[in-house]
C-alpha cells in the first residue's frame, strides 16, 4: 500500500508567505495598527499594517537590554508613540518576538496570542 502525504512539505518561501499571511490576518481581525514578527536583532521577518510602526517597534525590541517574555506598554519612536503588546515566541531557542501595535489592550492580547501560537506552529 502506498502512503499518501497528508501535509505538504513547506519550502522557505512557503513558510515566509505563511508567516506574512498570519500577521496580516491577525492585524486585520483586530483591528490593529500593525503587527510584526522580528528577531532579537530587530530584523523584521513578517509585518502587516503601519510599516513605519512595525520597523520602529522591531528596532526598539532589539535595543531592550533584557530577554523579555512579554511586554505591555508604549514604544516611543522618533515620530510617534504606540501602545504595544510584545511576546516572545518559543521556537527552537531562537529569539523571535511578535508585537501587536495599536488597538485596545484586549484586542492586542487576543491577536498576539493568536499570532504567537501560529508562529510556533509554523516554525516547530
N, CA and C atoms as an extended XYZ file, in Angstrom:
372
Properties=species:S:1:pos:R:3:atomname:S:1:resname:S:1:resid:I:1 pbc="F F F"
N         0.840       -1.178        0.000 N   UNK     1
C         0.000        0.000        0.000 CA  UNK     1
C         0.887        1.244        0.000 C   UNK     1
N         0.589        2.179       -0.852 N   UNK     2
C         1.364        3.402       -0.971 CA  UNK     2
C         0.885        4.432        0.041 C   UNK     2
N         1.838        5.092        0.720 N   UNK     3
C         1.483        6.145        1.674 CA  UNK     3
C         1.171        7.430        0.939 C   UNK     3
N         0.175        8.118        1.418 N   UNK     4
C        -0.209        9.402        0.856 CA  UNK     4
C         0.146       10.479        1.867 C   UNK     4
N         0.880       11.475        1.418 N   UNK     5
C         1.260       12.577        2.306 CA  UNK     5
C         0.017       13.382        2.673 C   UNK     5
N        -0.135       13.649        3.966 N   UNK     6
C        -1.282       14.435        4.411 CA  UNK     6
C        -0.947       15.906        4.556 C   UNK     6
N         0.338       16.218        4.615 N   UNK     7
C         0.753       17.620        4.724 CA  UNK     7
C         1.791       17.913        3.655 C   UNK     7
N         1.668       19.041        2.994 N   UNK     8
C         2.698       19.383        2.016 CA  UNK     8
C         4.004       19.721        2.729 C   UNK     8
N         5.095       19.456        2.061 N   UNK     9
C         6.394       19.835        2.612 CA  UNK     9
C         6.596       21.314        2.293 C   UNK     9
N         6.834       22.091        3.318 N   UNK    10
C         6.928       23.540        3.151 CA  UNK    10
C         8.345       23.943        2.779 C   UNK    10
N         8.472       24.786        1.805 N   UNK    11
C         9.777       25.351        1.471 CA  UNK    11
C         9.934       26.672        2.219 C   UNK    11
N        11.121       27.241        2.153 N   UNK    12
C        11.366       28.516        2.828 CA  UNK    12
C        10.424       29.608        2.362 C   UNK    12
N        10.163       29.680        1.050 N   UNK    13
C         9.245       30.691        0.526 CA  UNK    13
C         7.841       30.494        1.056 C   UNK    13
N         7.423       29.240        1.169 N   UNK    14
C         6.076       28.969        1.682 CA  UNK    14
C         5.952       29.362        3.148 C   UNK    14
N         6.987       29.118        3.924 N   UNK    15
C         6.967       29.495        5.337 CA  UNK    15
C         6.917       31.018        5.465 C   UNK    15
N         7.726       31.708        4.685 N   UNK    16
C         7.734       33.177        4.715 CA  UNK    16
C         6.363       33.722        4.356 C   UNK    16
N         5.762       33.166        3.324 N   UNK    17
C         4.432       33.603        2.906 CA  UNK    17
C         3.399       33.290        3.985 C   UNK    17
N         3.498       32.121        4.593 N   UNK    18
C         2.557       31.738        5.654 CA  UNK    18
C         2.681       32.679        6.850 C   UNK    18
N         3.901       33.062        7.219 N   UNK    19
C         4.100       33.995        8.328 CA  UNK    19
C         3.507       35.362        7.984 C   UNK    19
N         3.694       35.786        6.752 N   UNK    20
C         3.131       37.069        6.316 CA  UNK    20
C         1.603       37.031        6.383 C   UNK    20
N         1.000       35.953        5.873 N   UNK    21
C        -0.458       35.819        5.931 CA  UNK    21
C        -0.954       35.801        7.369 C   UNK    21
N        -0.207       35.133        8.234 N   UNK    22
C        -0.582       35.032        9.638 CA  UNK    22
C        -0.640       36.406       10.298 C   UNK    22
N         0.406       37.211       10.138 N   UNK    23
C         0.396       38.526       10.787 CA  UNK    23
C        -0.612       39.461       10.123 C   UNK    23
N        -0.815       39.323        8.813 N   UNK    24
C        -1.832       40.134        8.140 CA  UNK    24
C        -3.225       39.813        8.659 C   UNK    24
N        -3.519       38.516        8.840 N   UNK    25
C        -4.836       38.105        9.336 CA  UNK    25
C        -5.066       38.594       10.757 C   UNK    25
N        -4.058       38.470       11.614 N   UNK    26
C        -4.199       38.929       12.998 CA  UNK    26
C        -4.340       40.438       13.067 C   UNK    26
N        -3.604       41.152       12.241 N   UNK    27
C        -3.680       42.610       12.214 CA  UNK    27
C        -5.060       43.071       11.755 C   UNK    27
N        -5.564       42.471       10.703 N   UNK    28
C        -6.880       42.848       10.157 CA  UNK    28
C        -8.018       42.485       11.096 C   UNK    28
N        -7.920       41.332       11.737 N   UNK    29
C        -9.001       40.859       12.610 CA  UNK    29
C        -9.137       41.716       13.850 C   UNK    29
N        -8.041       42.365       14.258 N   UNK    30
C        -8.034       43.148       15.500 CA  UNK    30
C        -9.166       44.142       15.635 C   UNK    30
N        -9.244       45.165       14.915 N   UNK    31
C        -8.175       45.651       14.051 CA  UNK    31
C        -7.047       46.286       14.863 C   UNK    31
N        -5.850       46.159       14.321 N   UNK    32
C        -4.653       46.744       14.927 CA  UNK    32
C        -4.019       47.712       13.945 C   UNK    32
N        -3.172       48.607       14.449 N   UNK    33
C        -2.415       49.490       13.571 CA  UNK    33
C        -1.310       48.720       12.860 C   UNK    33
N        -0.788       47.695       13.524 N   UNK    34
C         0.268       46.891       12.921 CA  UNK    34
C         0.552       45.651       13.741 C   UNK    34
N         1.208       44.704       13.099 N   UNK    35
C         1.694       43.507       13.790 CA  UNK    35
C         2.999       43.128       13.122 C   UNK    35
N         3.992       42.774       13.932 N   UNK    36
C         5.315       42.474       13.393 CA  UNK    36
C         5.909       41.260       14.086 C   UNK    36
N         6.571       40.422       13.296 N   UNK    37
C         7.376       39.311       13.786 CA  UNK    37
C         8.819       39.698       13.493 C   UNK    37
N         9.637       39.733       14.544 N   UNK    38
C        11.030       40.157       14.386 CA  UNK    38
C        11.939       39.281       15.230 C   UNK    38
N        13.222       39.269       14.860 N   UNK    39
C        14.172       38.538       15.684 CA  UNK    39
C        14.778       39.478       16.724 C   UNK    39
N        15.648       38.961       17.558 N   UNK    40
C        16.215       39.710       18.679 CA  UNK    40
C        17.071       40.890       18.222 C   UNK    40
N        17.550       40.820       16.985 N   UNK    41
C        18.370       41.905       16.460 CA  UNK    41
C        17.544       42.986       15.773 C   UNK    41
N        16.227       42.812       15.730 N   UNK    42
C        15.358       43.809       15.119 CA  UNK    42
C        15.052       43.574       13.653 C   UNK    42
N        15.489       42.435       13.105 N   UNK    43
C        15.205       42.107       11.713 CA  UNK    43
C        13.738       41.717       11.581 C   UNK    43
N        13.004       42.430       10.735 N   UNK    44
C        11.583       42.139       10.526 CA  UNK    44
C        11.459       40.929        9.616 C   UNK    44
N        10.780       39.887       10.114 N   UNK    45
C        10.562       38.671        9.343 CA  UNK    45
C         9.212       38.690        8.641 C   UNK    45
N         8.234       39.337        9.247 N   UNK    46
C         6.905       39.500        8.652 CA  UNK    46
C         6.248       40.689        9.341 C   UNK    46
N         5.496       41.458        8.561 N   UNK    47
C         4.837       42.636        9.126 CA  UNK    47
C         3.557       42.921        8.361 C   UNK    47
N         2.630       43.567        9.046 N   UNK    48
C         1.370       43.989        8.435 CA  UNK    48
C         0.949       45.300        9.081 C   UNK    48
N         0.221       46.096        8.321 N   UNK    49
C        -0.253       47.375        8.851 CA  UNK    49
C         0.759       48.480        8.623 C   UNK    49
N         0.874       49.374        9.578 N   UNK    50
C         1.755       50.536        9.502 CA  UNK    50
C         3.216       50.079        9.496 C   UNK    50
N         3.839       50.121        8.330 N   UNK    51
C         5.215       49.623        8.173 CA  UNK    51
C         6.215       50.416        9.021 C   UNK    51
N         6.025       51.723        9.130 N   UNK    52
C         6.936       52.529        9.950 CA  UNK    52
C         6.850       52.127       11.414 C   UNK    52
N         5.626       51.921       11.905 N   UNK    53
C         5.436       51.498       13.293 CA  UNK    53
C         6.056       50.128       13.513 C   UNK    53
N         5.863       49.221       12.566 N   UNK    54
C         6.420       47.868       12.694 CA  UNK    54
C         7.944       47.913       12.758 C   UNK    54
N         8.564       48.688       11.874 N   UNK    55
C        10.019       48.795       11.852 CA  UNK    55
C        10.545       49.424       13.139 C   UNK    55
N         9.866       50.454       13.602 N   UNK    56
C        10.297       51.148       14.828 CA  UNK    56
C        10.180       50.232       16.043 C   UNK    56
N         9.062       49.520       16.157 N   UNK    57
C         8.865       48.606       17.291 CA  UNK    57
C         9.900       47.490       17.242 C   UNK    57
N        10.172       46.931       16.064 N   UNK    58
C        11.185       45.874       15.938 CA  UNK    58
C        12.551       46.380       16.397 C   UNK    58
N        12.897       47.598       16.033 N   UNK    59
C        14.176       48.172       16.451 CA  UNK    59
C        14.220       48.404       17.959 C   UNK    59
N        13.107       48.795       18.542 N   UNK    60
C        13.070       49.025       19.993 CA  UNK    60
C        13.231       47.710       20.751 C   UNK    60
N        12.650       46.629       20.247 N   UNK    61
C        12.831       45.319       20.883 CA  UNK    61
C        14.314       44.968       20.878 C   UNK    61
N        14.978       45.249       19.769 N   UNK    62
C        16.410       44.943       19.660 CA  UNK    62
C        17.238       45.740       20.662 C   UNK    62
N        16.779       46.937       21.009 N   UNK    63
C        17.558       47.773       21.920 CA  UNK    63
C        17.272       47.498       23.394 C   UNK    63
N        16.276       46.666       23.683 N   UNK    64
C        15.974       46.333       25.081 CA  UNK    64
C        17.084       45.447       25.627 C   UNK    64
N        17.576       45.776       26.793 N   UNK    65
C        18.738       45.101       27.365 CA  UNK    65
C        18.408       43.734       27.971 C   UNK    65
N        17.154       43.430       28.147 N   UNK    66
C        16.781       42.172       28.789 CA  UNK    66
C        16.075       41.251       27.797 C   UNK    66
N        16.098       39.970       28.085 N   UNK    67
C        15.367       38.985       27.301 CA  UNK    67
C        13.976       38.860       27.904 C   UNK    67
N        13.069       39.665       27.403 N   UNK    68
C        11.739       39.672       27.993 CA  UNK    68
C        10.858       38.589       27.391 C   UNK    68
N         9.948       38.070       28.194 N   UNK    69
C         8.974       37.097       27.700 CA  UNK    69
C         7.740       37.833       27.199 C   UNK    69
N         7.347       38.886       27.921 N   UNK    70
C         6.215       39.712       27.494 CA  UNK    70
C         6.485       41.158       27.886 C   UNK    70
N         5.849       42.047       27.149 N   UNK    71
C         5.939       43.470       27.450 CA  UNK    71
C         4.623       44.104       27.035 C   UNK    71
N         4.081       44.930       27.898 N   UNK    72
C         2.893       45.727       27.580 CA  UNK    72
C         3.207       47.162       27.970 C   UNK    72
N         2.971       48.063       27.048 N   UNK    73
C         3.249       49.465       27.345 CA  UNK    73
C         3.247       50.291       26.085 C   UNK    73
N         4.081       51.320       26.072 N   UNK    74
C         4.183       52.198       24.902 CA  UNK    74
C         5.612       52.162       24.390 C   UNK    74
N         5.728       52.085       23.095 N   UNK    75
C         7.034       52.204       22.450 CA  UNK    75
C         7.091       53.598       21.850 C   UNK    75
N         8.116       54.328       22.228 N   UNK    76
C         8.262       55.711       21.767 CA  UNK    76
C         9.312       55.743       20.670 C   UNK    76
N         8.877       56.200       19.496 N   UNK    77
C         9.768       56.305       18.356 CA  UNK    77
C        10.143       57.749       18.092 C   UNK    77
N        10.849       57.955       17.004 N   UNK    78
C        11.287       59.296       16.644 CA  UNK    78
C        10.112       60.204       16.291 C   UNK    78
N         9.079       59.657       15.683 N   UNK    79
C         7.950       60.452       15.201 CA  UNK    79
C         6.644       60.213       15.954 C   UNK    79
N         6.532       59.095       16.652 N   UNK    80
C         5.259       58.748       17.284 CA  UNK    80
C         5.492       57.793       18.445 C   UNK    80
N         4.417       57.517       19.173 N   UNK    81
C         4.433       56.521       20.242 CA  UNK    81
C         3.236       55.593       20.025 C   UNK    81
N         3.434       54.328       20.272 N   UNK    82
C         2.383       53.345       20.020 CA  UNK    82
C         2.163       52.470       21.242 C   UNK    82
N         0.889       52.187       21.579 N   UNK    83
C         0.621       51.175       22.599 CA  UNK    83
C         0.909       49.811       21.983 C   UNK    83
N         1.643       48.976       22.710 N   UNK    84
C         2.030       47.673       22.173 CA  UNK    84
C         1.877       46.577       23.216 C   UNK    84
N         1.770       45.368       22.708 N   UNK    85
C         1.937       44.149       23.499 CA  UNK    85
C         2.940       43.314       22.716 C   UNK    85
N         3.993       42.858       23.383 N   UNK    86
C         5.059       42.098       22.738 CA  UNK    86
C         5.223       40.786       23.496 C   UNK    86
N         5.393       39.707       22.743 N   UNK    87
C         5.573       38.403       23.379 CA  UNK    87
C         6.621       37.600       22.626 C   UNK    87
N         7.447       36.898       23.367 N   UNK    88
C         8.461       36.036       22.761 CA  UNK    88
C         7.786       34.763       22.261 C   UNK    88
N         8.172       34.315       21.088 N   UNK    89
C         7.684       33.052       20.538 CA  UNK    89
C         8.720       31.979       20.851 C   UNK    89
N         8.275       30.844       21.354 N   UNK    90
C         9.170       29.745       21.716 CA  UNK    90
C         9.387       28.846       20.499 C   UNK    90
N        10.499       29.092       19.807 N   UNK    91
C        10.794       28.335       18.596 CA  UNK    91
C        12.262       27.931       18.616 C   UNK    91
N        12.540       26.700       19.010 N   UNK    92
C        13.882       26.111       18.946 CA  UNK    92
C        14.978       27.038       19.471 C   UNK    92
N        14.709       27.744       20.546 N   UNK    93
C        15.712       28.599       21.157 CA  UNK    93
C        16.008       29.888       20.415 C   UNK    93
N        15.292       30.156       19.329 N   UNK    94
C        15.512       31.404       18.591 CA  UNK    94
C        14.866       32.558       19.349 C   UNK    94
N        15.452       33.719       19.251 N   UNK    95
C        14.892       34.908       19.884 CA  UNK    95
C        13.939       35.615       18.937 C   UNK    95
N        12.717       35.103       18.819 N   UNK    96
C        11.709       35.718       17.963 CA  UNK    96
C        10.650       36.387       18.819 C   UNK    96
N        10.196       37.553       18.362 N   UNK    97
C         9.192       38.311       19.090 CA  UNK    97
C         8.067       38.709       18.155 C   UNK    97
N         6.847       38.678       18.680 N   UNK    98
C         5.687       39.155       17.945 CA  UNK    98
C         5.150       40.356       18.706 C   UNK    98
N         4.857       41.420       17.976 N   UNK    99
C         4.336       42.641       18.595 CA  UNK    99
C         3.025       43.033       17.943 C   UNK    99
N         2.031       43.303       18.777 N   UNK   100
C         0.749       43.846       18.332 CA  UNK   100
C         0.773       45.337       18.650 C   UNK   100
N         0.464       46.148       17.660 N   UNK   101
C         0.607       47.601       17.773 CA  UNK   101
C        -0.755       48.266       17.594 C   UNK   101
N        -1.120       49.140       18.543 N   UNK   102
C        -2.382       49.869       18.448 CA  UNK   102
C        -3.556       49.033       18.917 C   UNK   102
N        -4.762       49.496       18.618 N   UNK   103
C        -5.958       48.796       19.069 CA  UNK   103
C        -6.123       48.903       20.576 C   UNK   103
N        -7.099       48.204       21.085 N   UNK   104
C        -7.317       48.188       22.531 CA  UNK   104
C        -6.438       47.125       23.179 C   UNK   104
N        -6.294       47.193       24.470 N   UNK   105
C        -5.499       46.212       25.204 CA  UNK   105
C        -6.024       44.800       24.981 C   UNK   105
N        -7.352       44.649       25.013 N   UNK   106
C        -7.961       43.328       24.826 CA  UNK   106
C        -7.692       42.803       23.422 C   UNK   106
N        -7.811       43.661       22.422 N   UNK   107
C        -7.565       43.251       21.034 CA  UNK   107
C        -6.098       42.878       20.850 C   UNK   107
N        -5.195       43.702       21.401 N   UNK   108
C        -3.766       43.392       21.282 CA  UNK   108
C        -3.466       42.031       21.884 C   UNK   108
N        -3.975       41.769       23.090 N   UNK   109
C        -3.699       40.493       23.755 CA  UNK   109
C        -4.266       39.311       22.981 C   UNK   109
N        -5.496       39.444       22.481 N   UNK   110
C        -6.133       38.336       21.758 CA  UNK   110
C        -5.404       38.036       20.451 C   UNK   110
N        -5.091       39.075       19.680 N   UNK   111
C        -4.434       38.847       18.398 CA  UNK   111
C        -2.969       38.444       18.576 C   UNK   111
N        -2.354       38.900       19.640 N   UNK   112
C        -0.985       38.490       19.936 CA  UNK   112
C        -0.945       37.003       20.266 C   UNK   112
N        -1.873       36.534       21.073 N   UNK   113
C        -1.932       35.105       21.405 CA  UNK   113
C        -2.147       34.283       20.136 C   UNK   113
N        -3.033       34.749       19.276 N   UNK   114
C        -3.311       34.051       18.014 CA  UNK   114
C        -2.045       33.982       17.150 C   UNK   114
N        -1.361       35.104       17.009 N   UNK   115
C        -0.178       35.150       16.148 CA  UNK   115
C         0.976       34.325       16.709 C   UNK   115
N         1.215       34.410       18.012 N   UNK   116
C         2.314       33.642       18.615 CA  UNK   116
C         2.061       32.146       18.460 C   UNK   116
N         0.833       31.705       18.696 N   UNK   117
C         0.507       30.288       18.515 CA  UNK   117
C         0.743       29.853       17.068 C   UNK   117
N         0.383       30.704       16.121 N   UNK   118
C         0.588       30.390       14.719 CA  UNK   118
C         2.066       30.333       14.346 C   UNK   118
N         2.845       31.284       14.841 N   UNK   119
C         4.284       31.290       14.576 CA  UNK   119
C         4.926       30.026       15.135 C   UNK   119
N         4.584       29.679       16.361 N   UNK   120
C         5.159       28.479       16.989 CA  UNK   120
C         4.763       27.228       16.229 C   UNK   120
N         3.545       27.177       15.739 N   UNK   121
C         3.081       26.011       14.958 CA  UNK   121
C         3.806       25.934       13.615 C   UNK   121
N         3.918       27.064       12.923 N   UNK   122
C         4.559       27.075       11.610 CA  UNK   122
C         6.047       26.762       11.652 C   UNK   122
N         6.714       27.214       12.698 N   UNK   123
C         8.166       27.047       12.779 CA  UNK   123
C         8.614       25.886       13.647 C   UNK   123
N         7.669       25.098       14.141 N   UNK   124
C         8.008       23.953       15.009 CA  UNK   124
C         8.786       22.886       14.235 C   UNK   124
